[in-house]
Amino acid sequence: MRIQEAMMKLLIRQPFYGALASAVSVRENRNVKRMRTSLTSGVVLHYNPAWYEELPEAQAVGTLMHELLHLLLLHALRLSGRDPLLWALCCDMAVNGHIPAGMLMDSAVTTEKIEERVEYPLERMKSAEYYYDKLSGLLDDSLSLFQREDAAALPALNGSILEADLFCEEDVGQVDESALKARLQDIVAAASQGNELPPELQTVFAIEPRRSKIDWAAVFKRFLSGRGRMQIRATYKRDSRRFDGFPGHKRSVGLRVLVALDESGSISDEQLNLFFNELIAINRITNAQVLVTEFDTECSEPEPAETYRHRQSRSKKGGTDFKQIFRLAEDLKIFSVVIFTDGNGDAPAQVNQRVLWILTKDGKQPADYGYSVHFEDGLNYG
């Protein structure tokens, strides 16, 4: 699974983790064995695609949650002279308790595995400091830790090896640390107000549980930020390496996306205007090449998002046939489709495209494929 897909699933299924992911820059790095986060110049999540994209879906999402929880709890900044091997072990115990067992790797360090190893009772869902205090007296006795590459390793009773990645010692300035803490506090505060803090983290932040809501615009932006084809364009901000006085070239990766707006009559003019305004705003900050079509039982001629203007008089107010959208996408050789709709209509049994259904408040996803998120009547951004 690609990491962009894992982030999409987090945004939809667990918006709090999706909000954390949005605060992180993600970079492929084949010099990293698995995955690690750097805090020296902004928050950068380095990952090895050869390793990550071979993980099963559940573990790919779980691994991303694991790294985001380390960031949230600032484990990399709390070593404070402790033994780095034991600290890595205890930090993994603290975060893995918040992740379902089926989403963890076989080598993951958990409270249950360590409790079995040391034959000592340990409370669940506690801080890394709690586990460190409980286990520090057992080093070289019940806990024979050793370093294997960039990880703390411990033999398990079943003969396997448990591993916890070590934290890199970084020189994070006081200003950067304060800014990072403020950003994380903002995310937690927004989660409490937006009803999206996971129940298992309620005790960590002492916030009352509420019903989850999803920021549809964040899901939309993430969908438009996926991996696509290389684009090359001239720019006078960069000189040509071959010819003096000529513009250089800027390379960027972007998707081609077909955005279909439901004109069947169940979508209000206000909703379409709000959606269109968000489309234009997001298109300015992504590399996506977006074509827009309006549809009911047929699709209008697609137009580039930059030139598209919603007509004052709506000509399409009939029924809804989603099959026409995918036929158009096939003709255009576009494999990413966003559909803004109430969900009422005929959809094909299967399609060849990545699909994001943006549904009105009471809308239902008309097919099993793709992602879906509710627009909340276009007025509530979560």
N, C-alpha and C positions, 0 to 999 in steps of 0.2 A: 504494500500500500504506500502511495506517495504521501509525504508529510502534509501537503496541502489538503488532501482528502481527509486525513486524520483530524486536521484543524476544523474542517467543515463539520465533521461529525461531532466534535466537541462543541462548536458554536450552536448546533441544533439540539443536541441531547443534553449538554451540560454547559449552559451559557457562561457560567462563572469561569470555568476553565478556558472557554473561548475568549473571554475578555482578557484573561491573563496572557493567552497566546498572542493577542493583538498588540500587547506591549513589548513583544519580543521580535527581533529581527532574526530570520532563519537563513542559514547559509550551509550549502553543501561543503563538506570538508573531508576529503578521503584520507587525510592524515590523522583523523580522529577514529579511534577503534569503534566506538558506538555513538555516543551522544554526550555533549557537555555544554555548559553555559558559561560564557565569559561576561564579566561585568566591568572590564577595564575602560572601554569606551562605548557606553551604552550596553544594553542587554542583548547579547547575540547568542543564539542557540546554534551550535555547530553539530552537524550530524553526518554520518557516513551513509550515503544512499544505498551503497551495495549491501550494507548490513540492514538498514532500516526497512527497505522496500521488500525484503524477504520475510519480514515478520508477519504472522497471522494478523488479521484485522484487529482482534481484541487486544493483543499484546502491543500492536503499533499504537493504538490509542492510549493504552495503559502506560506505555513507556513515556509518551508525551505528557500525560498527567503527572507521572512521577517527577519528571524534570521541572515542570511548572510548580509543583508543590515545594520542591527544594528552593526555587526562586522566591515563592511567596513567604516562606519561613526564613529566608535569608541565611540558610545553613552555611553558605560559603563565607559569610562574614562573621561567624560566631565560633570559630575554632578556638580562639583565645588561649593558645598554649597547650591545648589538649593533645593527646596522642592522635595523630591524623588517621591511623587505621581504625581505631576504635570509634572515633568520631564519625567517620564515613559509615560504619556499620550501624551506629545508633541513629544517624540521620535517615538512613534507609528504613529502619524500623518505624521511625516516626511518620514517614510519608506513606509507606506501603500499607499501613493500617487503614488508610483512607481510600484504597483502591481495591476493587473486587478481586478475589484470588484468581479468577479465570482470566484476568487481564494482566497478570504478572508473569514474568519469565520464570523458568524453572530454577534459575540460579538466584532469584530474588531473595533478599534477606527480609524475613518477617519476624515479628515477635514470637509467633508460635514455634518457628524453627529454632530460634535462639533459646527459648524457654526449654525446649526439648533437649537442646545441646548442653545447657548448663545445669539442668535439673533444678531450676530456681524460679519461683512464681514471679511473673511480670505483668503489670497492668497494661491494658490495651489503650490505644489512642492517647498516648502520653508524648511529652516533648523529647527531643533528642538529649537534652540535659538530664532528664529523668533517667533515661536508659543508660547514659554514660555513668552517672553516679552509681547505679545499681551494678554495672558490669565492670567498672574500672578495677575493682579488687580481684577480679577473676582472670585478669590477663596472665598468660603463660601457665595457667592452670587448666580451667575448663575451656578457656578461649585461647587457642594457639593461632593467632592471626599472622599472616604473612602477606607481602606485597607481590602481586602478579600483574606486571605491566602497570597500568594506571588505576588499579583497583585493589581494595583490601579483600583478601580471600580467607575463607574459613572452611575447613572440611566439615561436611554435614554427617550425621549419623548413618545415612544411607549410602555413604561413599561418594556422593557428589560434592561439588565445590560451590559454596555460596560466594557471591561477589557483590561488592559495593564500590562504585566508582569514587575515587579520591577527588577532593576539591582542590582546584588549582589555587596556589597562593598568589593573590593579585594585589596590586597597589591601587586600591580604589580610594580616591580622594574623599575628603569629608563632604565636599559639595555634591559630588556624584552620588555618594551614599545617601545623603539627605534627600536628593531628588528622587532616587530610586524608592526610598521608603515612602515619600509623599505620593508617588505614582501608585504604589501598591495599596496604600491606605485609601486612595481615591477609588480604586477598583473594588475594594472590600465595601466601602461606603455605598458605592453605586449598586453593588450586589444586594445589600440590605434593603435599599430603597426600591430596587427593581425586581425584588422577589426571586432572586436566582442563586442565593448562596446555598451550596449543597448541604443537606441535613447533617452529614458526617463532620462538617466543619463548624456547625453551630457552637459546639463546646469550645472550639479554639477562639472564636471571636465573640462568644456570648451574645449572639443575635437571634431573635426569635425567628423560627421557620415560617416561610410564606410560600405561596404558590409560585412556581417558576414562570418567567416570561422570557422571550427571546428578542434580541435586537435584530430585526429583519434586515436593516441596512448593513449591519456588520456581516451577516451571512452573505448578503448580496455582494458586498465588496470582496469578501474572501473568495467567492465563486469566480469573480472577474479577475482575480489575481493569481490564478493557477498557471501551470506551466504551459507554454504555447510555442509557436514558431518564432524564429529569430526575425526581428525587424531591423533594417538598416536605413537611416535617414541622414541627410546632410545637416550640419549645424555649424554656424559661424562662431560658436563658443569654443570650437576646437579647430586648430589649423590642420590642414592636410599635411600628412607626412611626406607626400610625394611631390606636391606642387605648391610653391610659395603663393600666398594670396588667395588660395582656394579653400573653401570650407572643408572641415574634416567630416567624419561620419560617427554617428552614435548608434551603437547596437543595443537593442533591448528585446526582451522576450514578451510576447503578448498572445492572447487568445483571440480567435474570431468567435463572436457570440451573436446569436439571433435572439432578440428580445421581442416577445409577442404580447401585445396588450389586448385583453378581452374587451370587445366592443359589443357584447351580446345584449346590453341593456341592464344587466345586473350590477355593472360597475359604474359608480357615479362619476360625473365630470370632476368633482373635487378630488376623488381618490386617484384618478388618472393624472391630474395635474400634480399632485403631491408625489406620485410615483415617478413621473417624468422629471421633476425637479431633482429628485434623488439620483435618478439615472444620469443626468448631466453632471451633477457634482461628483459622483463616483467615477464617471468616465474620464474626468480631468486628471485623476490621480492614479489611474491604472493604465496599463499598456494594451487594454483590450480594444479590438476593432469591433464596434457594436453596430449591428443593423437592427432597425426597428420595423416591425410590421404590426398592423392592426388586424384583428380577425373576429369573425363570428363563425359562419359556415364556410367562409373563404378567407384568404389572406390578402391584404393589400400589398402593393409593390413595396419591397423593403427599402428603407432609406438609411443612410448613415446617421448615427445618433447626433453628430455635430450639426447636421442640417435639418434633422427631423423637427417639425413643429406640429403640435397637436392641433387639429382643425377645430374651429369653433363649432361648426355644425357636424354632428356625427351621422354618418351615412349607414353604419352597421349597427343594427339593434335587433338582430334575429337570434337564432339558436346558437349553439356552440359545437364546433367539431374540431377537436385537437389534432386529428389525423392530418389536416391540411398543413399545420405548422411543421410537422416532421417531414412531410413530403417536400416542403419548401427548403427545409434545412438540408435534406439529402441533395436537392438540386444545386444548392449553393456550396455543398461540401463543407458544411459547418457542423461541428460535433459538440457544441455547447449551446444549450437552449434555456432561456429564462422565460417563464410564462406567468404573467400577472392575471389572475382569474379568481372566480368564486368556486371553481372546480366542477361546475355542473356542465356536463357535456360528454361526448363520446371520445374516448382515448384508445389508441392502438394497444394491443396486448403487450408488445415489446418494441423497443426502439434502439437505435444505434448511438444515441447522443447522451452526454451528461445533461441532466435536467434539474433545474431548480424551479419548484412551484412556489410562487409568492401568492398566498391565498388571502382573501378578505377575511374579516373577523370570524364569520361562521362557516367559511369555506372548508371543503374536504378534498384531500388529495385524490384525484380521479384515477390514479394508477399506482401500482406498487413500486415502480422504479423511480429513481431520483430522490432529491432532498425536498423537504417542504418546510415553509416557515409562514407564520401568519402576519399579515400586514397591520392588524389591529385597527382596521378602518382608516389606515393611513395617518392616524393622528397620534398614536402612541408608539414611540420608538424604543420602548423597553427601558 
